[in-house]
Amino acid sequence: MNRTIEVTDTVYARLESHAKGFDKPSNVIERLLDSFERSDASPSRDRQHSEYQLGRESGDGSHASIKSDIERPFDNSEIQRRISRVLARMSIEQVDLFCGSQYSKKVFGINFPLLVRVPTRADSQARRDAVKNKGVSRWTWKFGFTKGDFDYAICTQWFRWNDDSVKEWLEVNEKTLHQQD
């Protein structure tokens, strides 16, 4: 039996960002639940720690609560800050690879380009428009940087399943930066 749920446009856009090909929203939700249920829930003092609750109707019609502690090696702002700092020191050719969704997905597992760019002379409206996808802000100028004649904004859409790729990329590329100093 199929059930209908209502979600906001913002939530729908987030679900859509995790779709693969012709996925239905229920397939995306199922993968998210699978990932959530597989996650290691042991707390750690030295990592980001947040608690999520899902309401679930039990057999008797009452609502049961499922709690899971989700650890993250770093929060979204730290991911954005650290990746931007590394990219700002790379060549324009390397940086521009991350303006494509395929390369960004290959490296970080994200469904959007890591970066969007506008000419440095772009007005504020062009900057606001550049960071939106279907009306949802997916990039930020807060950790942006300039390369050549372009300003780059970085993706804000980071989730637990991206953490391993982010951590690996930062370890390799931050190490390279330290060796260059």
N, C-alpha and C positions, 0 to 999 in steps of 0.2 A: 504494500500500500504506500503510495506516495503522499507526502505531506507538503504543505506550502508554508514557507517561512518568509517573513518580511525583513529585509535589511535595508539600511540606508544606502544611498548612492556611494558614499565613501567606503563603506564596508564591502559593497559589491565590487567596487573598483579594486580594492585590496585583494579580494578573492580572484578577480579576473587576472590580476598580475601574476598569480601562481598557476594559471591554467596552462596546460600543455596541448597545443594543437586545438582540437575541437572539443576539449573537455567541457563537461557540464558542471555547473556549480557544485552539485552533490559529489562529484569525483574529487574536486579540489578540497571540499570540506572533509571528505573521507581521508585524503592524504594528510591533511593538517591534523586530524584526530589521531591517525596512525602515528605520526611523528610525535605528537604530544604524549600519547600513551606509552611510546617507547623511550621517552626522555628519561635520563638519569635524574632522580629527584633528591639526591643527597645534598644537604646544604654545605656551604663552604664559606669560611670567614673572609677569604681574600678575593672573592668574586662578587660581581653584581648578584643580587638575590632578590627575586620578586615572587609574589604569590598570585596565582590565578585561581579563580573559582568558576566552575561551570555548574549551572543549575540543571538538574535532571529529574524528570518526573519518575517516581518509583511506581511499582505495580499498583499500590493502593491509592494513587492520585496525589500523594504528598510529594514534596520536592526534596530530593537528597542533594547534598553538596559534594562535589569532587574537588579536592584540593591537590595541587601539585606545586612543588617548589621548583622554579626554573632558574638555573644558574646561567650567567653569561660571563665570558672572560672579559668583556668590556661593553660599555653601553654604546648606543648609536652615535652619540656626539663624539665619543673617543674614536670610534671607527672612522667617522667622517674627517675628524681632525688629523688623525695619523695617516690615512690614505692620501689626503690632500697634501700634507707636508711632503710625502714621498713623491707624488706625481709632480709637484711644483718644481722638483729638481730633475725630472726626466726630460727627454727630448720631446718636442712638439709631436713628432711622428708616433712616439710611444703613447703619449697622452691622448692623441686623437683616436687611437684604437679603442679607448674606453668610451668614446662617443657613440659607439655601435652596440646594439643590444646583444648580438651574437657573441662578440668577444667578451663583453661584461658577464654574460651568462656562463661562458666557458671558464672564466677565471674565478668569479665569485658566486655563481649560481643564482644571480638576480635576473629578473625578467624585464629589466629596463636598462637603458644605457647607464653606466656608472656616472657619466658626466653629460651635461649639456653645455653648449657654449654660445656666446653672443659676442659680436664685435665689441671691443672695449669702448667704443663711442656710442653704443646702444643706449637708448633712453630707458627710464625706469619702467615704462609700460612693457617694452620689449623684454626686459629682465623678468618682470612678473609673469608674462606669458610663457617665457622659455621654461620656467620651472614647473609648469602645470601639464598634466596629462589627463585628458577628459575631465577637466575642472578640478582635479585633485593635485595639490602641490606634492611633487615627488622628489624634488631637488631643493637644495638650499644654497644661498650665497654666503651664509655665515662662515663656512669653511672654504669658500671659493679661493681661486688664485688666478693669476694672469700669466699667460704664455704668449709671446709674440703679440699679435693684434687681437687676441681673444681673451675674454674672461670666462672661467669655467665654474659651474655650480656642481655640487656632488649630490648623489642619491641619498635620500633619507630613509629608504625602505630596507631596513636590515632586520633579519630575524634569526632566531636560534640556529636554524639549519644553514645559515650562511657563515656561522662563526668559524668552523674549521678552515674553510677556504680563506677567509679574511686573516685568520691567525697565521696560516702558512704563508700567504702572500706578504704580510707585514714582516714576518721573521726573515724571509729571503731579502726583501727590498730595503728594509731598514738596516739590515746588516751591511748591504752594499753601500748605503749612504754613509754609514759610520766608517767604512774602509776608505771612502773617497775623502773624508775630512782630514 
